[in-house]
């Protein structure tokens, strides 16, 4: 026994499926951006670790100055 969908239900279902596809494509695009951001952050973290590993005093002082400045800016907004 087969049941056939009426035209109105078919249009509603088509609209729902179209919205699902659009949302999926948007989400997929956002995921691609997120993956690229994560790769960039990992690269920058590795570069920072190498910089700190070198233990050159002027570099450590520069990093400390930047971190202290960042903390001061955060504390002002609280």
MODAZI-V708498 format. One record per run of one state. SS is the DSSP state (~ for helix, > for strand, _ for the rest). FROM is the first residue (numbers start at 1). TO is the last residue. If there is no record, write none. Layout:
BEGIN
ss: [SS	SS]
from: [FROM	FROM]
to: [TO	TO]
END
This chain:
BEGIN
ss: [_	~	_	~	_]
from: [1	7	55	57	78]
to: [6	54	56	77	78]
END
